[in-house]
């Protein structure tokens, strides 16, 4: 099975990245950590995994030149257009891919991504039509006590997302389309509840939603078999959304 990797380095339509302009870089993908731009760390980790056939970076035209400069000497990657949101960009990449190709999606600010994380996720994700990586709360808080992170609380499972997504080719498009619909309504809780299902939303709000039930609900909604895949490395949950995240990443890389 051939696997493309899509690195999201876009901007949501009409939104400004809270890290835009930090340290005089035009895009957060170009922030330095451990002596390298974030985007270079991500692309090198994907390439070193030995599992990826092609790496595609979805980035706006105005930042392609500096991103290309940041990746000088790194082979096997190319640019593609962004499509206004992460889900729309992922869906467009899936629709443009040759038949039989699977897609791994990650983000340009996944600064601590490693080849081992990629391999570990793919080993489990490939058992399903689609999958999302996550880190259990206890693992994260044991490794980084006092570090703030957003967690989704289910009845039997509390986790943070890890910015790695798997789509096993055309049969997983239904999930990407569902994701796109949720994104479009992310500021409208009532519309999101209708999309997810009122009883599902109530189950979550009342604390009775389990991991298995959530996976089954999404499967019924999208006709795509999906799994949450917990990763052992707490670092997988760290992306650079805030200045505090960048500070933590730099601190961790300085210890290596």
Residue pairs with C-beta under 8 A, 6 or more apart in sequence:
1 100
1 102
1 126
2 53
2 54
2 100
2 101
2 102
3 51
3 52
3 53
3 101
3 102
3 103
3 104
3 122
4 52
4 53
4 54
4 55
4 56
4 93
4 97
4 101
4 102
4 103
4 104
5 46
5 52
5 54
5 55
5 56
5 103
5 104
5 105
5 106
6 56
6 57
6 58
6 80
6 89
6 90
6 93
6 103
6 104
6 105
6 106
7 39
7 42
7 43
7 46
7 55
7 56
7 57
7 58
7 106
7 107
7 108
8 58
8 82
8 86
8 89
8 90
8 105
8 106
8 107
8 108
9 27
9 29
9 39
9 57
9 58
9 59
9 63
9 67
9 82
9 107
9 108
10 58
10 59
10 60
10 82
10 83
10 84
10 85
10 86
10 89
11 17
11 60
11 82
12 84
12 85
13 84
13 85
17 27
17 28
18 241
18 242
19 28
19 31
19 240
19 241
19 242
19 243
19 246
20 26
20 27
20 28
22 28
22 31
22 243
22 246
23 31
23 32
25 31
25 66
26 62
26 63
26 66
27 59
27 60
27 63
27 66
27 67
27 108
28 38
28 108
28 109
28 240
29 37
29 38
29 39
29 59
29 63
29 67
29 70
29 108
29 109
30 37
30 38
30 39
30 63
30 66
30 67
30 70
31 37
31 38
31 109
31 240
31 246
32 38
33 41
33 111
33 240
33 246
33 249
33 250
33 253
34 41
34 111
34 249
34 250
34 253
34 254
34 256
36 44
37 67
37 70
38 108
38 109
38 110
38 111
38 240
39 57
39 67
39 70
39 71
39 108
40 70
40 71
40 74
41 111
41 112
41 113
42 106
42 107
42 108
42 110
42 111
42 113
43 55
43 57
43 71
43 74
43 77
44 74
45 113
45 114
45 115
45 117
45 118
46 52
46 55
46 104
46 106
46 113
46 115
46 118
47 55
47 74
47 76
48 115
49 115
49 118
49 119
49 122
50 115
50 119
51 118
51 119
51 122
52 104
52 118
53 101
54 76
54 77
54 78
55 76
55 77
55 78
56 77
56 78
56 79
56 80
56 93
57 67
57 77
57 78
57 79
57 80
57 108
58 79
58 80
58 81
58 82
58 83
58 89
58 93
59 67
59 79
59 82
59 108
60 82
64 79
67 79
68 79
71 77
80 92
80 93
80 96
81 89
81 92
82 89
83 89
83 91
83 92
85 180
85 183
85 184
86 105
86 107
86 179
86 183
87 176
87 179
87 180
87 182
87 183
88 180
88 183
90 103
90 105
90 165
90 167
90 176
90 179
91 173
91 176
91 177
91 179
91 180
93 103
93 105
94 103
94 167
94 169
94 170
94 172
94 173
94 176
95 173
97 103
97 169
99 169
99 170
100 169
101 169
102 126
102 166
102 167
102 168
102 169
103 166
103 167
103 169
103 172
104 118
104 121
104 122
104 125
104 164
104 165
104 166
105 164
105 165
105 166
105 167
106 113
106 163
106 164
106 165
107 163
107 239
109 239
109 240
109 241
109 245
110 163
110 164
110 239
111 238
111 239
111 240
111 249
111 253
112 235
112 236
112 238
112 249
112 252
112 253
113 164
113 236
114 233
114 235
116 233
117 133
117 162
117 164
117 231
117 233
117 235
117 236
118 164
120 231
120 232
120 233
121 131
121 133
121 162
121 164
121 166
121 229
121 231
122 166
124 131
124 227
124 229
125 131
125 133
125 164
125 166
125 227
125 229
126 166
126 168
127 227
128 166
128 168
128 225
128 226
128 227
129 167
129 168
129 171
129 172
129 175
129 224
129 225
129 226
130 165
130 166
130 167
130 168
130 172
130 175
130 224
130 225
130 226
130 227
131 165
131 166
131 226
131 227
131 228
131 229
132 161
132 162
132 164
132 165
132 166
132 226
132 227
132 228
132 229
133 161
133 162
133 163
133 164
133 165
133 229
133 230
133 231
133 236
134 159
134 160
134 161
134 162
134 228
134 229
134 230
134 231
134 237
135 159
135 160
135 162
135 230
135 231
135 233
135 234
135 236
135 237
136 157
136 158
136 159
136 230
137 151
137 158
137 159
137 160
138 158
139 230
139 232
139 234
140 147
140 149
140 151
140 160
140 234
140 237
141 147
142 234
143 234
143 235
144 234
144 248
147 248
148 244
149 160
149 237
149 238
150 160
151 158
151 159
151 160
152 158
152 159
152 160
152 161
153 207
154 204
154 209
154 210
154 211
154 214
155 207
155 208
155 209
155 210
156 210
156 211
157 210
157 211
157 228
159 228
159 230
160 237
161 237
162 231
162 236
162 237
163 236
163 239
164 231
164 236
166 172
166 229
167 173
167 175
167 176
171 224
172 224
174 222
174 223
174 224
175 218
175 222
175 224
175 226
177 222
178 195
178 218
178 221
178 222
178 224
181 195
182 192
182 195
182 196
185 191
185 192
185 195
186 192
192 201
193 201
196 217
196 221
197 217
197 221
200 209
200 214
200 217
203 209
203 213
204 214
211 228
214 228
215 226
215 227
215 228
218 224
218 226
219 225
219 226
235 252
238 245
238 248
238 249
239 245
240 246
240 249
